[in-house]
Amino acid sequence: MGWIDLAAVALALSATPLAAQEGKPEPVTPASVVAASAAGEWAPIDPADVLVMDLAPDEKGSKRKVIVQLIPPPFSQGWVRNVRTLARAHWWDGTSVYRVVDNWVAQWGDGEDNQKKGKPLPPGISKVPETDYTAPLPCKVYLFQKKVIKEQCDPAVIPLDGIDPYVMSGQAGFAAGWPVAYALQGEGNRIWPVHCYGTVGVARDLSPDTGTGAELYAVIGQPPRQLDRNIAVVGRVIEGIENLSTLPRGKGEAGVYDNPALRVPVVSVRLASELPAAERPRFEYFASDSKSFADYAHVRASRDDAFYKVPAGGVDVCNVQVPIRRVGGRRV
């Protein structure tokens, strides 16, 4: 891993861009594409798909809030229904963030979802089969001389160029604003959400256990893509990830806090739709089926602005972070 001279970077960023000095148009950047996007290229996030988790204040008394967007159909809906049931039952109130592993995950819940040892689960929690780690991808594949010339799939998938290294005979892209991977033919036309930074998943025991959704984790390190199709993705942190990623690392087995005093109490978890209207955070995401998003992904892959001298010519799906922004109000 190379090092960056921060002083030199600061000096470069403070200087007038060379293109501006020469009267040339500024190079396109991901930020400029987002700034130039039209209002119609953004899609609202339903408050019923948003979890608001309040943690106990930090040692300075500052509030700590983590906001999670739940993943839409057709992905992981059995677990998502369980998560909504748990939130409506206020099940997480009084639990804690009890496991934090460096470059891996921060996990919260009751420590385990074994009803004989842990907090009893509310009625209505269902067991979800392993087959639901992926979803069907109905596709029409058009061939010419035995080569695929067009793929028309439902749900609509916007692919990235190139083959995804985690999928045999498949690739990665975006569906409804979420990073996904999918495989055609050889792996049965299936699609699934992938693990990126901030992804929220369902902790589980060994197979065939799939977890209930009572124990959740958020990725706080490099994308653990090896978990794809092996564990359920139910959401992503869209605000407040720093309140999980900066916590002390656990020193006990598997990163569990061996000192109970380090556990961070979960004060409450609520669906945003159940909060008073004035307290509901509202967000929208950059629609992945828009022209501007396609431009955004392309620029992410091949930046050639003043800072980047060697365009990469490719990009991992997790490095095309889907922009999400608040609508009205301010962060609290």
C-alpha positions in Angstrom: 0.0 0.0 0.0 1.5 3.3 -1.0 1.6 6.4 1.2 0.2 9.8 0.5 1.9 13.1 1.4 -1.1 14.8 3.1 0.7 18.2 3.0 1.2 17.9 -0.7 -2.4 16.9 -1.2 -3.6 19.8 0.8 -1.4 22.2 -1.2 -2.7 20.7 -4.5 -6.3 21.0 -3.5 -5.9 24.6 -2.3 -4.3 25.7 -5.6 -6.3 26.8 -8.6 -6.9 23.9 -11.0 -4.6 23.9 -14.0 -7.6 23.4 -16.3 -9.2 26.6 -14.9 -5.9 28.5 -15.4 -5.8 27.5 -19.0 -9.5 28.2 -19.6 -10.3 24.5 -20.2 -13.4 22.9 -18.8 -13.0 21.1 -15.5 -12.6 17.3 -15.7 -15.7 15.4 -14.8 -15.6 13.9 -11.3 -18.1 11.7 -9.4 -19.1 14.6 -7.3 -19.7 16.8 -10.3 -21.9 14.1 -11.9 -24.0 13.9 -8.8 -24.2 17.7 -8.5 -25.4 18.0 -12.1 -28.0 15.2 -11.8 -31.7 16.0 -12.2 -34.2 15.8 -9.4 -36.0 13.1 -11.3 -32.9 10.9 -11.1 -33.4 10.5 -7.3 -35.8 8.1 -5.7 -37.4 8.5 -2.2 -36.8 5.9 0.5 -40.0 4.9 2.2 -39.9 5.6 6.0 -41.3 2.1 6.5 -37.9 0.9 5.1 -35.8 2.9 7.5 -34.7 1.8 11.0 -33.6 4.4 13.5 -31.3 3.0 16.2 -30.5 5.2 19.2 -27.4 4.2 21.2 -26.5 5.4 24.6 -24.6 8.8 24.5 -20.8 8.6 24.3 -18.5 9.5 27.2 -18.8 13.2 26.3 -22.6 13.0 26.3 -23.0 13.3 22.6 -26.0 11.5 21.0 -25.3 8.5 18.8 -27.8 7.5 16.1 -27.4 4.8 13.5 -29.9 4.8 10.5 -30.4 1.7 8.4 -32.2 1.3 5.1 -33.9 -2.1 4.7 -33.4 -3.8 1.5 -36.3 -4.0 -1.0 -37.9 -7.0 -2.7 -37.0 -9.5 -4.0 -34.0 -9.7 -1.6 -34.0 -11.3 1.8 -37.7 -10.5 2.5 -38.2 -13.3 5.0 -35.6 -11.8 7.3 -36.7 -8.2 6.5 -40.2 -9.1 7.8 -38.6 -10.5 10.9 -36.6 -7.3 11.4 -39.8 -5.2 11.1 -41.5 -7.5 13.6 -38.6 -7.1 16.1 -38.6 -3.3 15.6 -42.4 -3.0 16.2 -42.0 -5.1 19.3 -39.2 -2.8 20.5 -37.2 -6.0 21.0 -33.8 -4.4 20.7 -34.5 -1.8 23.4 -32.2 -2.7 26.3 -29.8 -4.9 24.3 -26.3 -3.8 23.2 -23.6 -3.6 20.7 -21.5 -6.3 22.2 -19.1 -7.5 19.5 -16.7 -5.3 17.4 -14.0 -6.9 15.2 -11.4 -4.8 13.5 -11.8 -4.7 9.7 -14.9 -6.9 10.0 -18.1 -6.1 11.8 -19.9 -4.4 14.7 -22.7 -6.6 16.0 -25.7 -5.9 18.2 -28.5 -7.8 19.9 -28.9 -9.9 23.0 -25.6 -11.8 22.5 -27.4 -14.7 20.8 -30.9 -15.5 19.5 -31.2 -18.8 21.3 -34.6 -18.5 23.0 -33.5 -20.8 25.8 -30.6 -18.6 26.8 -31.3 -15.1 25.3 -34.2 -12.6 25.3 -37.4 -14.3 24.1 -38.3 -13.4 20.6 -41.7 -11.8 19.8 -44.5 -13.8 18.1 -44.4 -13.9 14.3 -40.7 -14.6 13.8 -40.3 -17.1 11.0 -37.5 -19.4 9.9 -36.1 -18.5 6.5 -34.5 -21.1 4.2 -31.0 -20.8 2.9 -32.3 -20.7 -0.7 -33.5 -17.2 0.1 -29.9 -15.9 0.2 -30.5 -15.4 -3.5 -33.6 -14.5 -5.5 -34.8 -15.6 -8.9 -33.7 -13.5 -11.9 -36.1 -14.0 -14.8 -34.1 -13.2 -17.9 -34.5 -13.4 -21.6 -31.1 -14.0 -23.2 -30.7 -13.2 -26.8 -28.0 -15.2 -28.7 -26.3 -14.7 -32.0 -23.9 -17.4 -33.1 -24.0 -18.8 -29.6 -22.9 -15.5 -28.1 -25.0 -13.4 -25.7 -25.9 -10.1 -27.5 -28.6 -8.9 -25.1 -29.9 -9.7 -21.6 -33.3 -8.4 -20.5 -33.8 -9.2 -16.9 -36.5 -8.4 -14.3 -35.7 -6.8 -11.9 -33.7 -4.4 -14.0 -30.0 -4.8 -13.4 -27.5 -2.2 -14.4 -24.2 -4.2 -14.9 -20.7 -2.9 -14.4 -18.3 -3.7 -17.2 -16.2 -6.8 -16.6 -16.6 -10.1 -14.7 -17.1 -10.1 -11.0 -14.3 -12.2 -9.3 -16.7 -13.6 -6.7 -19.1 -15.0 -9.3 -18.4 -17.8 -11.7 -19.8 -16.9 -15.1 -21.5 -13.8 -13.7 -21.0 -10.2 -12.9 -21.9 -7.4 -10.5 -24.1 -4.3 -10.9 -27.0 -2.4 -9.4 -30.7 -3.1 -8.9 -33.0 -0.5 -7.3 -30.0 1.4 -6.1 -28.3 -1.6 -4.4 -25.1 -3.3 -5.3 -25.8 -6.8 -6.4 -24.2 -9.8 -8.2 -25.9 -12.2 -10.5 -25.3 -15.3 -12.6 -27.1 -16.5 -15.6 -27.6 -20.0 -17.0 -24.8 -21.9 -15.3 -25.9 -20.8 -11.8 -29.6 -20.8 -12.5 -30.4 -17.1 -13.2 -30.1 -15.9 -9.6 -29.4 -12.5 -8.1 -28.2 -11.5 -4.6 -27.1 -8.4 -2.6 -23.4 -8.1 -1.9 -21.4 -7.2 1.2 -20.0 -3.7 1.0 -18.9 -1.3 3.7 -21.9 -0.4 5.9 -23.9 -3.5 4.8 -26.2 -4.9 7.5 -26.5 -8.6 7.7 -28.1 -11.3 9.9 -25.8 -13.1 12.2 -26.3 -16.9 12.3 -24.9 -20.1 13.7 -23.6 -22.9 11.5 -25.7 -24.1 8.5 -28.5 -24.9 8.3 -29.2 -22.1 10.7 -30.0 -18.9 8.9 -30.5 -16.5 11.8 -33.7 -14.7 12.7 -32.7 -11.1 12.3 -32.5 -10.6 16.1 -28.7 -10.5 15.8 -27.5 -8.0 13.3 -24.1 -6.8 12.2 -22.8 -3.9 10.1 -19.6 -4.2 8.0 -17.0 -1.8 9.3 -14.0 -2.9 7.2 -13.1 -4.0 3.7 -16.0 -5.7 1.8 -16.2 -9.3 3.0 -17.5 -10.6 -0.3 -16.9 -14.2 0.7 -20.1 -13.9 2.8 -22.2 -13.3 -0.3 -24.8 -16.1 -0.7 -23.7 -17.5 2.7 -25.6 -15.1 4.9 -28.6 -12.8 4.6 -28.2 -9.1 3.8 -31.1 -7.0 5.1 -29.9 -3.5 4.8 -27.2 -0.8 4.8 -26.2 2.0 7.2 -27.1 5.2 5.5 -26.2 7.5 8.4 -24.1 7.2 11.6 -21.8 4.4 10.6 -19.1 6.2 12.6 -21.0 5.4 15.7 -20.2 1.7 15.1 -16.9 1.8 13.2 -15.0 3.9 15.9 -16.0 1.7 18.8 -13.2 -0.1 20.8 -12.4 -3.5 19.4 -13.5 -6.5 21.4 -10.7 -8.6 23.0 -12.8 -11.7 23.8 -13.6 -14.7 21.7 -14.7 -13.7 18.2 -14.4 -10.0 19.1 -17.0 -10.1 21.9 -16.3 -7.6 24.6 -14.7 -9.4 27.5 -15.4 -6.4 29.7 -19.2 -5.9 29.9 -18.6 -2.2 30.6 -17.5 -1.7 27.0 -20.9 -2.8 25.7 -22.8 0.0 24.1 -26.5 0.0 25.2 -29.1 0.1 22.5 -31.7 2.6 23.8 -34.3 2.1 21.1 -34.8 0.8 17.5 -37.8 2.1 15.7 -39.1 2.0 12.1 -39.1 5.6 10.9 -42.7 5.3 9.9 -43.7 4.8 13.5 -42.0 8.0 14.7 -44.0 11.2 14.9 -44.0 12.9 11.5 -41.8 15.7 12.6 -39.1 13.3 13.8 -39.0 11.0 10.7 -35.7 11.3 8.8 -36.3 11.3 5.1 -33.8 10.2 2.5 -33.5 9.7 -1.2 -31.0 7.7 -3.3 -29.4 8.2 -6.6 -31.5 6.0 -8.9 -29.2 3.3 -10.4 -31.3 3.1 -13.6 -30.7 6.8 -14.4 -28.4 8.1 -17.1 -26.5 10.2 -14.6 -25.8 7.1 -12.4 -24.4 5.3 -15.4 -22.1 8.4 -16.0 -21.2 8.4 -12.3 -20.2 4.7 -12.3 -18.1 5.3 -15.5 -16.3 8.2 -13.9 -15.7 6.1 -10.8 -14.0 3.5 -12.9 -11.9 5.9 -15.0 -11.1 9.1 -13.2 -8.8 11.5 -15.2 -9.2 14.7 -13.2 -6.3 16.7 -11.8 -5.5 14.2 -8.9 -5.7 11.0 -10.9 -2.9 10.6 -13.5 -3.5 6.9 -14.3 -7.2 6.0 -14.8 -7.9 2.6 -13.4 -10.2 1.5 -16.2 -12.3 -0.6 -13.9 -14.0 -0.5 -10.5 -15.3 -2.9 -7.8 -19.0 -2.7 -7.2 -18.4 -1.7 -3.6 -16.4 1.3 -4.7 -19.3 2.7 -6.6 -21.0 3.9 -3.5 -24.7 4.8 -4.1 -25.2 8.4 -3.1 -27.9 8.9 -0.5 -29.0 12.3 0.9 -31.4 13.7 3.4 -34.5 15.4 2.2 -35.3 18.5 4.3 -34.5 18.9 8.0 -31.1 18.3 9.5 -29.2 15.5 11.0 -30.0 15.0 14.7 
